[in-house]
């Protein structure tokens, strides 16, 4: 494995509103994510932050001051700023309460709004001037995120969970509630429960417009929506999409750039709300991790596919969004040469009673090995997430080691529409395990993988599915790697965050005291004694999403049942910005698989370092 290590994050640079030549972005800095300032005119970058745990949150205001969030090991901290060209750092809002970051916005006039979570399940919204003590606009006993601020600084949009009864709240700068936006009434899932959601995408940048852009989930798709103080909420049903979307305003107009996740890849659409016109923006096959319209009609893109690590691209108005940089792209270049990626990407659709399951399959360059290769199912987290036709250095490492890698977008995944995301007919976890088993059976039937050598590897919710699959269908898998998993639903529910406890109640239809049989049925702990495949369990001592107590209890059950297993413990939280922990896990997992799932000698380039994108929320 290479000793070098890069951090790839799926975000574009933040551009100064008054001077598009000045940008800030996060990038690798010796295996950590840090903030850099980029001067497009001189094509020079300046490193802004240097912190042991890395820095992930940054922004730039209209006066080209660089902002970043300094947090401690618990994720709590404060916003700081300094001039674009350097100088002393200063507290952005002196006297602001410490907490978890929940959004920052700065108007062209210099008014700053920020949201922090001083304690779990609480939110404080503050407003002030850069470098001056702020005032509290709103204190709430629930999780909110600052998702919009008008150019005049008189209205703020606060987003809760998309399906929350008050999904978006618009408040004035004085703290008065101007509107509460709720999911569409009447939408129901297969079990008769309320469905739907609203996502907040920010206020129009046009001065005086005060128009809030939203994405609204319908029963069978998604549509753009807008809210104004005088017109209320308007759903633009003429502009519907069958799978998940996100959206951004074009500068200087009522046009919207829509990025659609569809079947593991991306599509771009340009929508004109005034004329009700809709056109597709040409893009290369693959995934756009981010896309942003620029003044003049051009775009900034962050493009990737399975064989190409993420690269920044720029297009001008009317040009196709091709996966190559223009000579004057004015975006930060990649840090060093990009790795050569081995393997042969393909895909398959596996029939099931509820619809076909889509799998992204990467086969190794086996050279003189005609037999089907051993396989690793890399199980994504979420579950409301997806695997994409996008570069993943863990896939790269496994394929270069001779393994086939299957990335399955099981029921519950995004990118296939709301019905697929809500299809949980066999119960929490069991539905996804059914899909993993069905895909395994088809890969074996087609002789694409060796049925005697199939492993599972997952992080967070993906790690949970690894444990559940090993316990409920032990004969199918020869090894497992579960990183920061849910291992015991009851203990996890009692010790995790308030937001995840609320999600548990929604999934299971009640608390562990109200529906104990449902929690037990879906808990890996229930099936720990049935596990027969060797298992590597990785936990984190400071994890608040998948707490260590419930993992230790599960490992104790494995030990009592005599199940072969290994443990690895990290001195980290659930998420992080330091690549060292991810490299350590990758090395340990590859060594573990090599001992239990022999692979043919690699025929392609040497293995790359891991991609420390951080485990996905469960």
C-alpha positions in Angstrom: 0.0 0.0 0.0 1.3 3.5 -0.8 2.4 5.5 2.2 0.9 8.6 0.7 -2.7 9.4 1.5 -5.3 11.7 0.1 -8.5 13.0 1.5 -11.3 13.3 -1.1 -14.4 15.2 -0.1 -17.4 15.7 -2.4 -17.7 19.4 -2.3 -16.8 22.3 -4.6 -14.8 25.4 -3.6 -16.8 28.2 -2.1 -16.6 31.3 -4.3 -16.4 34.9 -3.0 -19.6 36.7 -4.0 -17.9 39.9 -5.0 -14.7 38.4 -6.5 -15.0 35.1 -8.3 -11.2 34.8 -8.5 -11.1 34.1 -4.8 -12.2 30.7 -3.4 -11.8 28.5 -0.3 -11.9 24.7 -0.3 -11.0 21.6 1.8 -8.4 19.2 0.6 -5.8 16.7 1.8 -3.0 17.9 4.0 -0.8 14.9 4.9 -3.8 12.7 5.5 -6.0 15.3 7.1 -8.8 17.5 5.7 -7.8 21.1 5.9 -8.9 24.5 4.5 -7.1 26.2 1.7 -7.6 29.6 0.0 -7.3 29.6 -3.8 -6.4 32.7 -5.9 -7.5 31.9 -9.5 -5.8 34.9 -10.9 -2.3 33.9 -9.7 -3.2 30.2 -9.5 -1.8 29.9 -6.0 -3.2 28.1 -3.0 -2.6 29.1 0.7 -3.1 26.7 3.5 -5.4 28.3 6.1 -5.8 25.7 8.8 -3.5 23.2 10.5 -5.2 21.2 13.2 -4.4 17.7 14.6 -8.0 16.5 13.9 -8.4 18.3 10.6 -10.9 20.9 9.5 -14.0 20.2 7.4 -16.2 23.3 7.5 -15.3 26.5 5.7 -16.8 29.5 3.9 -15.8 32.8 2.3 -17.8 36.1 2.7 -18.3 38.9 0.2 -15.3 40.8 1.6 -13.1 37.7 0.9 -12.6 36.8 4.6 -12.0 33.0 5.0 -14.2 31.3 7.7 -13.6 27.9 9.3 -15.0 26.0 12.2 -12.5 24.8 14.9 -13.9 21.8 16.8 -12.6 19.6 19.6 -12.7 15.8 19.7 -16.4 15.9 20.5 -17.1 18.0 17.4 -17.9 21.2 19.5 -16.3 24.5 18.7 -16.6 28.0 17.3 -16.3 29.9 13.9 -13.1 31.8 13.2 -12.0 34.0 10.3 -9.0 35.8 8.7 -8.4 37.9 5.6 -8.0 36.0 2.3 -4.3 36.7 2.0 -3.6 35.8 5.6 -3.1 37.6 8.9 -4.3 37.1 12.5 -7.2 34.8 13.0 -10.1 36.3 14.9 -13.3 34.9 16.5 -16.1 35.3 13.9 -18.8 35.9 16.5 -17.1 36.6 19.9 -19.1 35.4 22.8 -21.1 32.8 20.8 -21.9 29.6 22.5 -19.8 26.5 21.7 -21.6 23.6 20.1 -21.8 21.4 17.0 -21.9 23.4 13.7 -25.3 23.6 12.1 -24.7 26.1 9.4 -23.2 29.6 8.6 -24.4 32.3 6.2 -23.0 35.8 5.6 -24.8 38.5 3.6 -23.0 40.9 1.2 -23.6 43.6 3.8 -21.6 41.7 6.4 -24.4 40.3 8.6 -23.6 36.8 9.8 -26.0 34.1 10.9 -25.0 30.8 12.4 -26.6 27.9 14.0 -25.0 25.7 16.7 -26.1 22.8 18.8 -25.0 23.6 22.4 -26.4 20.3 23.7 -27.8 17.2 22.0 -31.3 17.8 20.6 -31.0 21.6 20.9 -30.3 24.5 18.4 -29.3 28.1 19.0 -29.5 30.5 16.1 -27.4 33.7 16.4 -27.0 36.8 14.2 -24.4 39.5 14.3 -21.7 41.4 12.5 -18.3 39.8 11.7 -16.0 40.2 14.7 -18.8 41.4 17.0 -20.8 39.7 19.7 -24.0 38.2 18.3 -27.6 38.1 19.6 -29.7 35.0 19.9 -32.5 34.9 17.4 -34.0 31.5 18.3 -33.4 28.7 20.8 -35.1 25.4 20.0 -35.2 22.0 21.8 -34.8 20.1 18.5 -32.2 19.6 15.8 -32.3 22.3 13.2 -29.9 23.4 10.4 -29.5 26.9 9.0 -30.3 26.4 5.3 -31.0 29.9 4.0 -30.5 33.6 4.7 -31.9 36.4 2.5 -29.4 38.9 0.9 -31.0 41.6 3.1 -30.5 39.5 6.2 -34.1 39.8 7.3 -35.3 36.1 6.9 -33.7 32.8 7.9 -34.7 29.3 6.9 -34.2 26.5 9.4 -34.4 22.9 8.3 -35.4 19.9 10.5 -35.7 16.3 9.2 -37.4 16.3 5.8 -40.4 14.3 7.1 -40.7 16.3 10.3 -44.1 17.9 11.0 -42.3 21.3 10.8 -39.7 20.4 8.1 -38.7 24.0 7.4 -39.3 27.0 9.6 -38.8 30.6 8.3 -38.1 33.1 10.9 -37.4 36.8 10.9 -34.1 38.4 12.1 -36.0 39.3 15.2 -36.9 35.6 15.9 -40.6 35.7 14.9 -41.9 32.7 12.9 -42.9 33.8 9.5 -43.9 30.4 8.1 -43.9 26.7 8.9 -43.6 24.4 5.9 -44.9 20.9 6.3 -44.6 17.7 4.1 -47.5 17.3 1.6 -50.7 16.0 3.3 -52.0 12.6 2.4 -48.8 10.9 1.2 -48.6 7.4 2.7 -46.0 4.6 2.5 -46.8 0.9 2.1 -47.6 0.5 5.8 -50.0 3.4 5.8 -47.5 5.7 7.7 -47.1 9.3 6.7 -44.5 9.7 3.9 -43.0 12.6 2.0 -40.6 15.3 2.9 -39.3 18.8 2.2 -35.7 19.8 1.7 -34.6 23.4 1.9 -32.2 24.7 -0.8 -31.8 28.3 0.1 -33.1 31.8 -0.7 -32.8 33.4 -4.1 -29.6 35.5 -4.4 -31.7 38.2 -6.1 -32.0 41.2 -3.8 -35.6 41.9 -2.7 -36.9 38.6 -4.1 -37.2 36.7 -0.7 -38.0 33.4 -2.5 -37.0 30.2 -0.9 -36.2 27.1 -3.0 -37.3 23.7 -1.9 -37.4 20.1 -3.0 -40.7 18.4 -2.2 -41.2 14.6 -2.1 -44.4 13.4 -3.7 -45.9 9.9 -3.5 -44.1 8.7 -6.7 -41.3 11.3 -7.2 -40.0 14.7 -6.5 -40.7 18.3 -7.6 -39.3 21.7 -7.1 -41.2 24.1 -4.8 -40.8 27.7 -3.8 -42.1 29.8 -0.9 -42.4 33.6 -0.7 -43.9 35.8 2.1 -46.8 36.9 -0.1 -47.4 33.8 -2.1 -46.8 31.0 0.4 -45.7 27.5 -0.7 -46.0 26.6 -4.4 -45.3 23.1 -5.7 -44.1 23.2 -9.3 -45.7 19.9 -10.3 -44.9 20.5 -14.0 -41.3 19.9 -13.1 -41.3 16.4 -11.6 -38.5 13.8 -11.3 -38.8 10.1 -10.6 -35.7 9.9 -8.4 -33.9 12.0 -5.8 -32.8 15.5 -6.7 -31.1 18.5 -5.2 -31.2 22.1 -6.5 -29.4 25.4 -6.6 -30.3 28.9 -7.8 -28.6 30.3 -10.8 -27.1 33.7 -10.0 -29.2 36.7 -11.3 -32.3 34.8 -12.4 -35.2 32.5 -11.5 -33.5 29.6 -13.1 -32.5 26.5 -11.1 -29.8 23.9 -11.6 -31.1 20.4 -10.6 -28.7 17.5 -9.9 -30.5 14.2 -10.1 -29.3 10.9 -8.6 -30.6 8.2 -10.9 -29.6 4.5 -10.8 -26.1 5.2 -9.4 -25.2 8.1 -11.7 -26.0 11.8 -12.1 -28.0 13.9 -14.5 -28.1 17.7 -14.6 -31.2 19.8 -15.6 -31.6 23.6 -16.1 -35.0 24.7 -15.1 -36.5 28.2 -15.9 -39.4 28.8 -13.4 -40.7 31.9 -15.2 -41.1 30.2 -18.6 -41.6 26.6 -17.3 -38.9 25.3 -19.6 -36.6 22.3 -18.8 -33.5 21.2 -20.6 -30.9 18.6 -19.8 -27.3 19.8 -19.4 -24.9 17.4 -21.2 -22.7 15.6 -18.7 -20.3 12.6 -18.9 -21.4 9.2 -17.7 -20.6 8.9 -14.1 -21.3 10.8 -10.9 -21.4 14.5 -10.1 -20.6 14.8 -6.4 -21.4 18.5 -6.6 -22.4 21.0 -9.2 -22.8 24.8 -8.9 -23.9 27.5 -11.4 -21.6 30.4 -11.8 -22.3 34.0 -13.0 -22.7 34.0 -16.8 -24.3 30.6 -17.0 -21.2 28.4 -16.6 -20.9 25.6 -14.1 -18.4 24.3 -11.6 -18.5 20.5 -11.4 -16.9 17.8 -9.2 -17.0 14.7 -11.5 -15.9 11.1 -10.9 -16.6 7.5 -12.0 -15.4 4.1 -10.8 -12.1 4.4 -12.6 -11.4 8.1 -12.1 -10.9 9.9 -8.7 -12.9 13.2 -8.2 -11.7 16.1 -10.3 -12.9 19.7 -10.5 -14.2 20.9 -13.8 -15.5 24.2 -15.2 -17.7 24.8 -18.2 -18.9 28.0 -19.9 -22.5 28.6 -20.8 -23.5 26.4 -23.7 -20.5 24.1 -23.5 -21.1 20.5 -22.8 -20.0 19.5 -19.3 -17.2 17.2 -20.4 -14.8 15.4 -18.0 -11.8 17.4 -19.0 -10.6 20.8 -17.7 -10.5 23.8 -19.9 -7.2 25.6 -20.3 -8.3 28.5 -18.1 -10.5 26.5 -15.7 -9.3 28.7 -12.8 -10.1 25.8 -10.3 -7.6 24.2 -8.0 -5.8 21.4 -9.8 -5.5 17.9 -8.3 -2.8 17.5 -5.7 -0.3 15.3 -7.6 -0.9 12.6 -10.2 -4.1 10.7 -10.1 -3.8 7.0 -9.5 -4.2 4.4 -12.3 -7.3 2.4 -11.3 -7.4 -1.3 -12.1 -10.5 -3.4 -12.7 -13.4 -3.8 -15.1 -16.6 -2.0 -14.1 -19.9 -3.5 -15.0 -23.4 -3.6 -13.5 -26.4 -6.0 -13.2 -30.0 -5.8 -12.2 -31.3 -8.7 -10.1 -35.0 -9.5 -10.3 -37.0 -9.5 -7.0 -40.7 -9.5 -6.2 -40.5 -5.7 -5.4 -38.4 -4.8 -8.4 -34.9 -5.2 -9.7 -31.9 -4.6 -7.4 -29.1 -2.6 -9.0 -25.5 -3.7 -8.4 -22.3 -1.9 -9.4 -19.7 -4.7 -10.0 -16.0 -4.3 -10.5 -14.1 -7.4 -11.5 -10.3 -7.7 -11.1 -7.9 -8.0 -14.0 -7.3 -11.7 -13.3 -4.8 -12.3 -16.1 -4.1 -16.0 -16.2 -6.7 -16.9 -13.6 -9.8 -18.2 -15.4 -11.7 -19.2 -12.3 -14.3 -16.9 -10.8 -12.6 -14.5 -8.3 -13.3 -14.2 -4.6 -15.7 -11.4 -3.9 -16.3 -8.7 -1.3 -19.7 -7.1 -0.9 -19.0 -3.5 0.1 -22.2 -2.6 1.8 -23.2 1.1 1.9 -24.5 2.9 5.0 -27.5 5.1 5.4 -29.8 3.3 4.7 -31.0 6.4 2.8 -27.8 6.6 0.8 -26.5 4.8 -2.3 -23.5 3.4 -4.0 -22.6 5.4 -7.1 -20.5 5.0 -10.3 -17.8 6.9 -8.4 -14.3 6.3 -7.4 -13.8 4.6 -4.0 -10.2 3.8 -2.9 -11.5 0.9 -0.8 -12.9 -0.6 -4.0 -9.6 0.2 -5.7 -7.6 -1.6 -3.0 -9.8 -4.7 -3.0 -9.8 -5.0 -6.8 -6.0 -4.5 -7.0 -5.7 -7.3 -4.5 -7.6 -9.7 -6.8 -11.2 -9.4 -5.3 -14.3 -8.7 -7.2 -16.3 -5.9 -5.5 -20.1 -5.8 -5.5 -21.8 -2.5 -4.4 -25.6 -3.3 -4.0 -28.2 -0.6 -3.9 -30.7 -2.6 -1.9 -34.2 -1.5 -0.9 -34.0 1.6 1.2 -31.3 3.1 -1.1 -31.7 6.5 -2.7 -31.4 7.1 -6.4 -34.3 4.8 -7.3 -37.3 6.9 -6.2 -39.4 7.2 -3.0 -41.1 3.8 -3.3 -37.8 2.0 -3.4 -36.5 4.0 -0.5 -39.5 3.2 1.6 -39.7 -0.5 0.6 -39.0 -2.3 3.9 -41.5 -5.2 3.6 -39.5 -7.8 5.6 -38.6 -5.5 8.4 -35.7 -3.3 9.3 -32.5 -4.9 8.1 -34.0 -8.1 6.9 -35.2 -6.5 3.7 -31.7 -5.4 2.8 -30.2 -8.8 3.7 -32.7 -10.4 1.4 -31.4 -8.2 -1.5 -27.7 -9.0 -0.6 -28.5 -12.7 -0.7 -30.4 -12.4 -4.0 -27.5 -10.6 -5.7 -25.0 -13.1 -4.3 -27.0 -15.9 -5.8 -27.1 -14.3 -9.2 -23.4 -13.6 -9.2 -22.7 -17.2 -8.4 -25.2 -18.5 -11.0 -23.4 -16.4 -13.7 -20.0 -17.6 -12.5 -18.9 -14.1 -11.9 -17.6 -14.8 -8.3 -16.4 -17.8 -6.4 -19.3 -19.1 -4.2 -16.8 -20.5 -1.7 -15.2 -17.1 -1.1 -17.7 -14.3 -0.6 -17.2 -11.7 2.2 -19.1 -8.7 3.5 -17.6 -5.3 4.5 -19.6 -2.4 5.7 -19.4 0.8 7.8 -22.1 2.2 10.2 -25.5 1.0 8.9 -23.5 -1.1 6.3 -21.7 -2.7 9.2 -25.0 -3.4 10.9 -26.1 -5.2 7.7 -22.9 -7.2 7.8 -23.6 -8.5 11.3 -27.3 -9.2 10.6 -26.5 -11.1 7.3 -23.8 -13.2 9.0 -26.1 -14.1 11.8 -29.3 -14.8 9.8 -27.8 -16.4 6.7 -24.5 -17.9 8.0 -24.0 -20.3 5.2 -23.7 -17.7 2.5 -20.6 -15.7 3.7 -17.0 -16.7 4.4 -15.9 -13.6 6.2 -17.1 -10.2 7.5 -15.8 -6.8 8.4 -18.1 -4.6 10.4 -16.8 -1.0 11.1 -18.7 1.1 13.7 -21.9 -1.0 13.4 -25.2 -1.1 15.1 -24.9 -4.4 16.9 -27.6 -4.2 19.6 -30.6 -2.1 18.7 -31.9 -1.8 22.3 -28.6 -0.6 23.8 -27.9 1.6 20.8 -31.3 3.3 21.1 -30.7 4.1 24.7 -27.2 5.5 24.2 -27.3 7.2 20.8 -28.3 10.8 19.9 -31.8 12.1 20.2 -32.1 12.4 16.4 -31.3 8.8 15.9 -33.6 7.7 18.7 -36.4 9.5 16.9 -35.5 7.7 13.7 -35.5 4.4 15.5 -39.1 5.1 16.7 -40.2 5.9 13.2 -38.6 2.7 11.7 -39.8 0.3 14.4 -43.1 2.0 15.2 -42.2 2.6 18.8 -39.6 2.4 21.5 -37.9 -0.8 22.7 -40.3 -0.9 25.6 -43.3 -0.5 23.3 -42.3 -3.0 20.5 -39.5 -5.1 22.0 -40.1 -8.0 19.6 -39.4 -5.7 16.6 -36.1 -4.5 18.0 -35.1 -8.1 18.9 -36.0 -9.4 15.5 -33.7 -6.8 13.7 -30.9 -6.8 16.2 -27.6 -8.7 15.3 -27.2 -9.5 19.0 -30.2 -11.9 18.7 -28.3 -13.9 16.1 -24.7 -13.6 17.4 -24.4 -17.3 18.3 -25.4 -18.3 14.8 -22.4 -16.5 13.2 -20.0 -19.1 11.7 -17.8 -16.9 9.4 -14.7 -15.2 10.8 -15.5 -11.6 11.7 -13.5 -8.4 12.3 -15.4 -5.9 14.4 -14.1 -2.3 14.5 -15.5 0.1 17.1 -14.8 3.7 18.2 -14.5 4.7 21.8 -16.0 8.2 21.2 -18.8 7.1 18.8 -22.2 8.7 19.7 -24.1 7.4 16.7 -23.1 3.7 17.1 -21.9 3.8 20.7 -19.2 1.5 21.9 -21.2 -0.1 24.7 -23.5 -2.0 22.3 -20.6 -3.2 20.2 -18.8 -4.5 23.3 -21.9 -6.4 24.4 -22.2 -8.0 20.9 -18.5 -9.0 21.0 -19.0 -10.6 24.4 -21.9 -12.6 22.9 -19.6 -13.8 20.1 -17.0 -14.7 22.7 -19.5 -16.7 24.8 -20.6 -18.6 21.7 -17.1 -19.4 20.6 -17.4 -17.5 17.3 -14.0 -16.7 15.7 -13.6 -13.0 15.6 -11.1 -10.1 16.0 -11.6 -6.7 17.6 -10.1 -3.3 16.7 -10.8 -0.1 18.6 -10.2 3.4 17.5 -9.8 6.5 19.7 -12.2 8.5 17.5 -15.8 9.4 17.0 -18.2 8.0 14.4 -17.1 10.6 11.7 -13.7 12.2 11.3 -11.3 14.1 9.1 -8.0 12.3 10.0 -7.0 9.7 7.4 -4.7 7.8 9.8 -7.6 5.9 11.3 -9.1 5.0 7.9 -5.7 3.7 6.7 -5.3 1.6 9.9 -8.7 0.1 9.4 -8.1 -0.6 5.7 -4.8 -2.3 6.4 -6.2 -4.4 9.2 -9.3 -5.4 7.1 -7.2 -6.3 4.0 -4.9 -8.5 6.2 -7.9 -10.1 7.8 -9.5 -10.9 4.5 -6.2 -12.2 3.1 -6.1 -14.7 5.9 -9.7 -15.9 5.5 -10.5 -15.3 1.8 -7.5 -16.1 -0.3 -7.2 -14.0 -3.5 -5.1 -14.5 -6.6 -2.0 -12.4 -7.0 -2.8 -8.8 -8.2 -2.4 -8.2 -11.9 -2.9 -4.4 -11.9 -1.2 -1.4 -10.3 -0.3 -1.4 -6.6 -3.0 -0.7 -4.1 -3.9 2.9 -3.3 -4.5 4.4 0.1 -8.1 4.5 1.5 -10.6 7.2 0.9 -11.3 8.8 4.2 -14.7 10.2 3.4 -15.9 9.2 6.9 -18.5 6.6 7.7 -21.9 7.5 6.6 -24.6 8.3 9.1 -26.7 5.3 9.9 
